[in-house]
């Protein structure tokens, strides 16, 4: 398995570091999940908890929904740094909360291989966006979260990382429980 996308090496070092860490973690999780028996992949530990496949699907949906682009219309929109910290804390402490965007709720009907392909495409778009960012772009809002409001590219990468690790821990715990 190779990286989802490798470009011409024009990405800012700070962004490249974030991207590389996210990509290594994604590839590692894919390797683990591909080794799981199909019945465990779809097993729900409790009626109101997601299966491994649903957690995996949610990760893909979340990355697909992040619409990164320079957004001058968000320059005047109120940032909510306290809410950003709370969201990171919730994710980092594995607090179970409702999904803030209904479009990111898993239905569990996708196949693992289709999800992996979709995730690779989302990562390619992320890479291409990051590769096009200059120093002047680091403090501009590039995305909007339903709870935190406008976020910079570095905040988006931090959120993707916390969100990924939250679901990675859930998936690894489900694998251990077998």
N, C-alpha and C positions, 0 to 999 in steps of 0.2 A: 504494500500500500504506500502511496506517495502523498505528498502534500496536496491539498486541494488546488493550490495555485502558487506558482513561483513566477514572479515577473522579472523585470530587468534590473532590479536592485536600486530603484530610485526612491524607496521609501525612507522617511525620516527615521533615524535610529531608534528614537523613543517608541514610535509606532511599530517599527519592525520587531522590537523586543516584545511588545504586547501581542502582536499577531503570532509570532513564532511560538510563544508560550501557549496561546489559545489553540493553535494548530496541533502542537505536540500532544496536548491534553485530549483534543478531539480524536486524534488518531489512536491514542491509547484506549480511550473508551470504546471506540468502534471495535478494536481487536477483542476487548473483553466481551462485549455484547455479542459478537459473532460466534463466540464459543458456547453460548448458552443454548440449552435445549429449547426447542420451540414452545413446549408447554410451560416452561418457566418464564419465558419471554412474555407470555400473555397472562400469566397468573396474577390475579389481584390479591394482595395480602389481606385486604379488608374490602368490604363492598364500596366504601367511600374513598379508597386509596387507589392510586394509579398502578398499573402493571409496569414492568420494566419498559416494555414497548411504548406505553403511553408517556412515561417520563422522557424517553428518547424522542418520541414524536414532538412533545412539547418543546424540547430544546431546539429542534429543527424549526418548528413554527415560529418560535421567538426570534431566532436569527433571521428568518425570512421576513418577519414583520418590521425589523429595524430598517427604516428608510433613511439611510445616511446620505445627506446632501447639504451643501451650504444653504442655509435658510435665513436670509436677511429678514424675513417676516417674523422670525422668532427673536431677533435682536432686542426688541422692545418688550417681549413677553417676560413676565416675572419668573425668575429662577427660584427654585425651592431647595436650597442647599441642605436644610434640616431634613426635609423629606427624602432627599437623596441618601443622606447618612442613615436614616431609618430603614429605607429599603435595603441598603447594603447590609445593615445589621440583621434584619430579618432573614435575608438569604444566608449570610455567613453563620448565623446561629441555627439554621435549619428550622425556623419557625414555619409552620404550615399556615398558609394564607390562601384566600381565593385568588385566582388568576385575574389580574386587573384588565385584561383585554379578552373578550369572549372568542376572538378569532384565534387565540393561542391555546384554546382548550383542546386536548387530545381526544380523538374518537377511537383510537386503537385499531383502525381499519387499514392502515397503511402497512406495507411490507417493510421489513428491516432494510432490504437492499434498496428499495425505492427511497426510503428516508435518507439513507446514506448518500445516494445520488443527489437528492434535493439539498442536503446539507453541504455537499461539495460545491454546488452551484451558489448557494448563499455565501460560502466562504470566498469563492472567486469574486463575487461582487464586493464583499468586504475588503479583500485585498486590493482590488482595483480602486476603490474609493480611497483607501489609506495611501496607496501609492501616489495618488493625485494631490494629497494634502501637503501644503507648505507650512512653514513656521507661523505665518499669519492666520492659518486656519485652526490652530490648536485651541484658541479661546472662543471661537465662534460656535454658536449652537448648530448642531447638525442633525439632531433627532429630538423627538418629544416622547417622553414616557408618560403614561396616563396618571401616574402619581407624582412624579418628580418634576414634570414640566420639561422645558428645554434642557438639553445636555450637550456638552462639548464632545469632541471625538474621544478624548482621553476618558471622560466620564462614561461614555458608551462602552468603551473597551473594558473599563473596570466593572461595569454592570454585567456585561456579557460574561466576564470571568467569574464573578460572584454567583451569577445565575447558573452557569455551567457547573461550577463546583458544588452548589447546593444539590442539583439533580444528579451529578456524578455520585455523591455520597449516598443518595437515596437508592440509586441503581446498585452500587456496590453492596449496600446493606441487604438489599433484596437477593442479590446473588449469594451472599454468605448464608442467608436464611435458607436458601435453596427451596 
